Amino acid sequence: MPHIFDNIELPLLPALRETIKLSYRADFCVGYFNLRGWRRIGDLIEAYVGNQGACCRLLVGMQSLPADELNASFSLISHHRGIDNNAIIRLKKRMAEEFRHQLTIGAPNDRDEQGLRRLSYQIKTGKVIVKLFLAYPLHAKLYLVHRHDPNSPIVGFLGSSNLTLSGLSKQGELNIEVPDRDACNKLQKWFNARWEEYGCIDISKELAEIIDRSWARTELIPPYHIYLNIVYHLSREAIAGIAEFQIPRDFKGLFKFQEEAVKLAARHITRRGGVIIGDVVGLGKTLVGTAIAKILQEDCLLETLIICPKNLVKMWQEYADNFRLLAKVLSISLVQQELPELRRYRVVLIDESHNLRNREGKRYRAIQEYIAINESKCILLSATPYNKTYLDLSSQLRLFIPEDQNLGLRPEALLNQLGGGSQGELEFIKRHQCSVRSLAAFEKSEHPDDWRDLMKRYMVRRTRSFIKENYAETDAEKGRKYLEFADLTRSYFPDRIPKTIKFNSEASAANSHTQLDFPEIVEVINALNLPRYGLGNYIAKKPKQKPTEAEQRQLNALFRGGRRLMGFSRTNLFKRLESSGSAFIQSIERHILRNFIYFRTYALTKNMIYALSVIASL
């Protein structure tokens, strides 16, 4: 009676290994071949002499993607016309890429490395020959083992197990042993026919090259080559953007660092729908943002809506006129009134975007809804995109990225903290009930590495020191760094040289500010109640009328904000005291003046309310 191997009660791998031990050649046909799975039987194939008649022939069927199978089944064109050479080349490249991708999954280990090196050696010595069957999808799973046994020269295993780690031993399968000589001969005839069929191509050489160029290679890679490879992958996006876009003619006077920022930002926008230009003050963000909008206008025929603070409306209008930008300039104070009725603009440029940190604000929601309804691309300009927390960044990104959109990356540092791998992902979903590849997932992370990885895709930010080190030229005579304008004039970077200014605090006994008793003043500052900043301390514990939900939120905010403001006020007084006696006295005088204005305003308001109530009673 033949044995049935299901990997539950009876595993296939031990029986297959025992059979191969007594063999001199083997023929395998599988639908899927995992390179790392070869180590389960590769040590036994080592005993083969090699070349035809004494080797392992492995035939891998070409698997179709589910989407391809669905399209083919409903296609009006017949797909039974065979395969041409162009299709063979295309499918061969696709399968080679699949094998290459296999080696990028999971962490390398010594056993896999040894198994892959053995497979490469066996291919080169002719002990293993691998062919790819491309004539049509082939899902057969057949293992034929030839032995020097006159009673049973061929033993077959037929069923569902692919040549993978799971297929041979882990997941549930259904395979049957075929000891019958006549049945094995018929199976051998079928295998030989497929092996020689048109569309069955030898990929042994390509497979060995893939292994030899992977982490399993035998020779060590020079550290400098690894460094260059890392640099290439980190800068690949910038390289692609620089090659893809051209600077408009109206902007030929840009510095090189500005041109590269424009091209990289244009790539971010076209691929991901938005970008944050976060260069520090003075590097020309306004000019860069205008150039990006101009590229989108010339290449994609898109018009721009510019939203900016009221005091910058005139400046932005001048930029739009000077660079012939098809744009409307709108003050951010008017967005609630005008955006609901405004026509469609496919590009929205927001200057000083850090002002939109509060996603609960009415202005924020008005802008976000306009961008979503019109599917607008976003250009955000801010020298300080990050202020207090990483939520400052996510609030700006949420203007054009839905919180559940698949970003294509995960907060890896957070997931590693939760256990790493699939365990970390499952724990994250259990705790937060959101996709690990969404913006909402990154908002749960406090790890700088996670946010650094995310902002690489959406932000262009350079500092003066970065520009100075990577783009500036050096004046040999003056020994100073400079940038050169289009008219060849130079703009030198200032040299910041700190100087110590010394003064004698006891120089003038007449100056009463120098006679301050610092320890006593520190005690007084610490003892200040600062009631104007601590209104939460004066809320009635048992109010006659219970506050509404909205009023309760305001009361809670008084408690939170009050503690911060009181601490901030004391800190400012300490700083002014440390600066000088005169500065401290001036701060105290201003503090008293503000309190006076506050109480006068309160008294005036109270008196007005009383007067209005008297008038109403008349």
Buried (B, 14 or more C-beta within 10 A) or exposed (E): EEEEBBBEEEBBBEBBBEBBEBBBBBBBBBBBBBBBBBBBBBBBBEEBEBEEEBBBBBBBBBBBEEEEEEEEEEEEEEEEEEBEEEEBEEBBEEBBEEBBEBBEEEEBEEEBBBBBBBBBBBBBBBBBBBBBBBBBBBBBBBBBBBBEEEEBBBBBBBBBBBBBBBBBBEBEBBBEBBBBEEBBBEBBEBBEEBBEBEBBBEBBEBBBBBBBEBEBBEEEEEEEEEEEEEEEEEEEBBEBBBEEBEBBEBBEEBBEBBBBBBBBBBBBBBEBBBBBBBBBEEBBBBBBBBBBBBBBBEBEEBBBBBBBEEEBBEEBBEBBEEBEBBBBBBBBEBBBEBBEEBEEBBBBBBBBBBBBBEBEBEBBBBBBEBBEEBEBBBBBBBBEBBEEEBBBBBBBBBBBBEBEBEBEBBBBBBBBBBEEEEEBBBBBEEEBEBBBBBBBBBBBBEBEEBBEBBBEBBBBBBEBEBBEEEBBEEEEEEEBBBBEEEEEEEEEBEEEEEEEEEEEEEEEEEEEBBEBEEEEBBEEBEEBEBEBBBBBBEEEEEEEEEEEEEEEEEBEEBEEBBBEBBEEBBEEBBEBBEEBBEBBBEBBEEBEEEEEEEEEEEEEEEEEEEEEEEEEEE
